[in-house]
Amino acid sequence: MILTLTDVTKSFGALKVADGVSFSVPQGQALGIIGPNGAGKSTLFNLITGNIAPNSGRITFLGQDVTQRPAMARVRMGVGRSFQIPQPFEGLTVYENLAVAASFGQGRSEAAVTEDCIAILRDTELLRLANTQAGALSLLDRKRLELARAMATGPKLLLLDEIAGGLTEGECQALVATIKGLHARGMTIIWIEHVLHALTAVVERLLVLDFGKVIALGAPTEIMASKEVREIYLGMEA
Amino acid sequence: MIWLDTLVQGILLGGLYALFAAGLSLVFGIMRLVNLAHGDMIVFAAFAILLITQTLGLHPFLAALIAAPVMFALGWALQRFVLNRVLGKDILPPLLVTFGLSVALQNGLLQGFSADSQRLAAGPLESASVDLGLVTVGWMPLLTFATAIAVIVGLNQIFYRTALGRAFRATSDDPVTASLMGIAPKGVFALATGLAMVVVTIAALYLGMRSNFDPSIGPARLIYAFEAVIIGGLGSLWGTLAGGVIIGVAQTFGAAINPEWQILAGHLAFLVVLLLRPRGLFPRAVD
């Protein structure tokens, strides 16, 4: 197991945003997370990356207890993340965004990461924009940069937060193909997504979150057929 | 010719104000921290250089070389152990802490060095001048201006050519995201304040060689620094130099008309720029 959450709980005041969450992700698996807005999906990512600390419970990554480790230490261990709303360093060029992520994320010199950064830019179709200021990018390119920058930190586990949201169908297909390629090369992925067909095209397992609780976990076909999930998430009458 | 001379003197004086402002601009640009003790830190560094020249009998330039790493360490520690704890969404706590620091520094210096006016003795350099044909300028103002340019070029090289500089800029953009890229924002902030204190030491060196100083003059240096930064536009170091030059020129022209108008003229120039260009002359595109 590359990542294991055991009974992780987090409250903001009276609101429980993670309520006894337990699950594991084996090496090389792609896990999809779905749930209504406000179900605690992004909070779950913040707990895994270390941006917020749980009130109780345990998070282990690569066999080590990381519950109390700061975000920076987890990045260096191999937790990479993209944001729902792209947050590039706007004052830096596309290449510099990757160079910062690669050199600090992996503790290597900038000279040593240049080749890797160029390869990632090529994979994510950003090479032609390498010297553009990140603040000037279109939405699709910002999403690509989110993915590229997360890749540049040298992740063993890649967390994708609604990366397909807001894209046209064609753009979405292109991004899905890129993510599929990463997964085919062995990358472990946890992916939060509302665009279900994009998600189910890649993931082997689906986790359903509602009010901070895991309400279902299993194969996508199984989950999508479940009556409970259809009621809560898809809002359909069973 | 007198007006040309006044203009040149004003431009060169601007170099000193740019030196005052560069450290302030650096700290504000990276961590949005307004350091109200900046002027007092310059005065503190000037006394540190004075102490080294007196005890070791060194020239101020050599004394500043010794003071710079000490100031770097003090700046690093101040950020690491004090200012990092109060940085957050609320801008009031860091303001209060640096204000308190300002009061403490002034009184500490008063206690240690008395209210006597001091000066760093630079020897023959103080009065040496060079004839440029149309105007004659002092070596000291010329050296101050050249140093200001060197400091700005140096800082820009660090910002745009080094991994540390990219970390500064990335953290300045978004500290939370930076931490997810493996950057430790608090460590970056500590290095930035350390670097700012090196710039403060350089500013102190020229302040002390060019004019008298005593423990009470810090706040006025802070005002000049602020005005230079704001005239130039937040985040632009070359803008800061331009801001310093504008204040310097306004002051020398004010003084040429009536010696009592020197300070006032600088502040008026600042007000005029604020009225016409509230975001400064060279604001950053993204802010």
Interface residues (C-beta under 8 A of the other chain):
Chain A: T49 N51 P70 A71 M72 V75 R76 R81 F83 Q87 F89 E90 G91 L92 E96 N97 A99 V100 A101 S103 F104 G105 Q106 G107 S109 E110 Q133 G135 R149 T153
Chain B: A163 R166 A167 R169 A170 S172 D173 D174 V176 T177 A178 S179 L180 M181 G182 I183 A184 R284 A285 V286
